[in-house]
């Protein structure tokens, strides 16, 4: 699970109930969307900040007309079993894969997750999917 990103010197943390993440548009511009849906707050969206790649492929997200997008970032944060932040810096051209979910005109952004690479198994069992710019 992804707990935050840093983008252009600003922190965007899941712990902020109003947090928005940047979405890279095809023309190079950015759009900012509300990140996921809070646990314990009624919403038509799936609760949490992430979407498992496996559940996307299985069609679990189909009712939200899922759209794959890129989330630009300078680094991202995971929390370990003791809730300690673990920041991961990436190469400048890399982005997180995101999923935009739409319900009755409202949109939310979710970070797509995959199984954690072996070198980070000590941190979290799920990991953001990092992709290239193309």
C-alpha positions in Angstrom: 0.0 0.0 0.0 1.2 3.5 -0.8 1.0 6.0 2.1 2.2 9.1 0.3 4.2 10.8 -2.4 6.5 13.7 -2.7 6.1 15.7 -5.9 8.0 18.9 -6.6 8.9 19.4 -3.0 5.4 18.9 -1.6 4.2 16.0 0.5 0.9 14.4 -0.4 0.0 11.9 2.4 -2.8 9.5 2.7 -3.2 10.6 6.3 -4.6 13.9 5.1 -8.4 13.4 4.6 -8.5 15.9 1.7 -5.3 14.7 -0.1 -5.2 14.9 -3.9 -2.7 13.3 -6.2 -1.4 14.6 -9.5 -2.5 12.9 -12.6 -0.4 13.3 -15.8 -2.6 14.1 -18.8 -1.7 13.1 -22.3 -0.9 16.7 -23.3 1.6 17.0 -20.4 -0.7 19.0 -18.1 -1.6 17.9 -14.6 -5.0 17.3 -13.0 -5.3 16.8 -9.3 -7.8 14.2 -8.1 -9.0 13.2 -4.6 -7.1 10.1 -3.5 -9.2 7.0 -2.8 -12.0 6.8 -0.2 -11.6 6.9 3.6 -12.3 3.8 5.7 -15.4 4.2 7.8 -16.9 7.0 5.6 -19.8 6.0 3.4 -18.8 6.2 -0.3 -19.8 4.4 -3.5 -16.0 4.0 -4.1 -13.8 1.2 -2.7 -12.3 2.2 0.6 -8.6 2.8 0.8 -5.8 4.4 -1.3 -4.9 1.5 -3.6 -6.2 -0.8 -6.3 -4.6 -4.3 -6.6 -3.5 -5.0 -10.2 -5.0 -8.5 -9.9 -8.4 -7.1 -9.0 -8.3 -4.7 -11.9 -7.5 -7.6 -14.3 -10.4 -9.6 -12.7 -12.9 -6.9 -13.5 -13.5 -5.9 -9.9 -13.2 -2.2 -10.9 -15.2 -2.3 -14.1 -18.3 -0.6 -12.6 -16.1 2.5 -12.1 -15.0 2.7 -15.8 -11.3 2.4 -14.7 -8.8 4.4 -16.6 -5.0 3.7 -16.3 -3.1 6.9 -15.6 0.4 8.1 -14.5 1.1 9.7 -11.2 4.2 11.8 -11.3 6.3 11.8 -8.1 9.9 12.3 -6.9 9.6 9.6 -4.3 6.9 7.6 -2.5 6.3 6.4 1.0 5.4 3.1 2.5 4.9 2.3 6.2 6.5 -0.8 7.7 4.9 -3.1 10.3 5.7 -0.7 13.1 4.1 2.2 11.1 7.5 3.8 10.4 7.8 5.7 7.1 9.9 4.2 4.5 10.6 6.6 1.5 11.7 5.2 -1.9 13.3 7.5 -4.4 13.0 6.6 -8.0 14.6 7.7 -11.3 13.2 11.1 -12.5 11.4 9.5 -15.5 9.5 6.9 -13.5 5.9 7.3 -12.3 3.4 5.4 -10.3 0.6 3.6 -12.1 -2.7 5.0 -11.1 -6.3 4.1 -11.7 -9.0 6.7 -12.1 -12.4 5.5 -10.9 -15.5 7.3 -11.9 -19.0 7.1 -10.3 -21.8 9.4 -11.3 -19.4 12.1 -12.6 -17.2 12.0 -9.5 -13.6 10.8 -9.9 -11.0 9.3 -7.5 -7.4 8.3 -8.0 -6.0 5.0 -6.6 -2.4 3.8 -6.6 -2.1 0.5 -8.4 -0.3 -2.1 -6.3 1.5 -5.4 -7.0 3.4 -7.9 -4.9 6.4 -6.4 -3.2 9.8 -6.9 -4.8 12.0 -9.3 -2.8 14.3 -6.5 -1.6 11.4 -4.7 0.1 9.5 -7.7 1.6 10.6 -6.5 5.0 8.5 -3.3 4.6 5.1 -4.2 3.1 3.4 -7.1 1.4 2.0 -4.8 -1.4 3.9 -2.3 -3.4 3.1 0.6 -5.8 3.5 -0.3 -9.4 6.3 1.9 -10.8 6.4 2.3 -14.5 8.3 4.1 -17.2 7.0 7.3 -19.0 5.8 5.4 -22.1 
